[in-house]
Amino acid sequence: MKLSIKNMVCPRCISAVGQVLDQTGITDAKVSLGEIELSEALSENRKNKLKEELQKLGFELLDDKDTQLVERIRTLIIELVYRKDNELSGTLSAYLSSQLNRDYGFLSAVFSQTRGITIEQFYILQKIERVKELLSYGEDNLNEIADRLGYSSPSHLSRQFKATIGMTPSEFRKTHNQLRTSIDNI
């Protein structure tokens, strides 16, 4: 049995959910971003207890199929941008379609209806947050960041950055930490 969890965005989230499972006495569970895989179904009482404990940490058990699909799309994009450094061999639409075994038109419609923005807009917002993070560290220059995140050029990254947050990457470097947004709030 699989349970979908909203707001899981990092390895710490996986650890936190694992601790909740331990505390609620649920064993033989495999936790990954946005998902818990159980060896057997939970009783309604245990499921409600799990739901309650997860909510205390800011997570949410998802029952609706469309919401589960949207959360899976979000998780795939976050993993792509933050953990795989945008190692996208083709298009985002092809990547999501292959990962979810669904037509991209369907995925796009469900995502837009549920989130109020397109998948592409969400992807850009995630990439811009990653750029902000990398600029804050100050270790990489704009050329390296553009290459790392799959931009065609540093100028393309700069234009998208300015269009999204209203300042250039160099202006951002001067005020970096004040303007970061938590990825689960995008």
N, C-alpha and C positions, 0 to 999 in steps of 0.2 A: 504494500500500500504506500502510495506517495502522498505527502502533504506539501502544499505550496506555502511558502512563507514570504511575506512582503517586508521590504526594508533590509534585507540581508545584502550587504555591499562589499564585505571585506572578510579576510580570514578571521579577524576578531569576532565577527558576527557568527561565523561557523562555530567558534569556540564557545561563545555565549549560549548559543542554542544547544550545543552539546551538554553544557552544564545544566541547562533547564531540563533536558531529557533525563540526565542523571538524577536530579533533584526530585523529579516526578516519578522516578522508578521505571522509566521506559528504557529498556535495553535492546540490544540487537538493532540499533538504528544507524543508518549512514546519513551524515549531514553534509550537504554541499550548498553552494550559494543558491538561495531561494528554494531549497527543497530538503525534505526529510524523507528518507526511504525506510519504511518499517517492514519487518518480516511478517507482521500480522496486523489486522485492523484493530483500532482502538475502540473501546466501549465509548459510548457518548459521554459518560461521566469523566473518563480519563482524557478524552479529547477536549472537553470543556476546561478541565484543570490545566492542561497544556496551553490552551488558548489564553487563559487568564495569566499564566506565568510569562508567556511570551509577550503579552501586551505590557507587562510591567517593564520590560526592557525595550519597548518601542517596536516590537515585531507584531505581525498580524497574520493569523492563519487565514488562508484564502480558500473559500468554498466555490465561488463563482468561476466557471470555466474561462470566460473572457478575461477576468481579472488575473487568473493564473497565467494565461497566455501572455498578457501584457507584462507581468512581472518576469516571466521567462525571457521575453525580448529585452527588457531592461537589464537583466542579469547578464545576458550574452553581450550586450553592448558595453556594459561596465567592465566585464572581463576582457573584452577586446581592447578597450582603450587603456585600462589600468594594468592589466596583468600580461597581456600579450603585446603591449606597445604597438597596437594597431597593425599586427601582422595579417593584413587582409590581402589575400592573393587575387581576389576578384572584386565584385561590387558588394556593398553592404546588403543589398536585397538578395543576391545569390547566397551569401553567407547565412543570412537569417533563414531563408527558405530551406537550405540544406540542413541546417541545424534543427529546425523545427518540423521538417517534412510537411510544410504548408506553402500554399501559393502566397507570394509576397503581397499581392493585391488584397487578399483576405487579412493578412497580418497587419498591413498598413491601415486598413479600415477599422479593425478592432482597436488597434493602438490609438489612432486619432480620436475615435469615439470615446474611449475610456480616459485618455490622458489630456485631451484638448490640444495637443500638438502632434506634429508628424514624427515618424520614426527618425527621419533625417534631421529634423530640428533637435530632437533629443540627443542624437549622435553628435551633432555639432556642439551642443551645450556641454556634453561630457568631455569632448576633446578640448574645448576651451578651458574647462576646469582643470584638466590634466596639464595644459599649457601653463595655467596660473601656478599650479603646484611646481612644475619644473622651473619656471622663472623664479619662484620664491626660493628654491634651493640655490640658485645662482651657479650651478655647476656646468650647465650646458648653455651654449649660445643659441641664438634663434635658428641658425642653419641646422644644428644638431637636433633641436626640438622638432623642427618642421620635418626633417627626415624620419625621425623616430615615430612621429604620429601620422605619417603617410601624406603629408601635404606636398603638392607639386612644387612648391617653392616657399621660401621664407616670406616673400611679399604676399602670397596667397594667404598664408597663416596670419600675417599682420593685418590684412584687409578684413578677414573674417573675425579676428580678435577685436579690432576696432568697431566693426559693425555690431558685434554682440555685446561688448561691455562699454563702448564709448571712449576708449583710450587705446593708445598704442601699447605694444608689449614693453617698450622701454619706459613709458610713463607708469605702467603697472609695476615694474620692478621697484620703482621708488616708493610705492604705497602698498606693496604686495600682500601682506597678511590681513589687512583690513577688508579686502575685497573678495576673499575666497568664500565659496559656498560649499557646504557639505554635500557630497554626491548623492546622498539619499534625500536631499531636499530639492533636487532638480526634477 
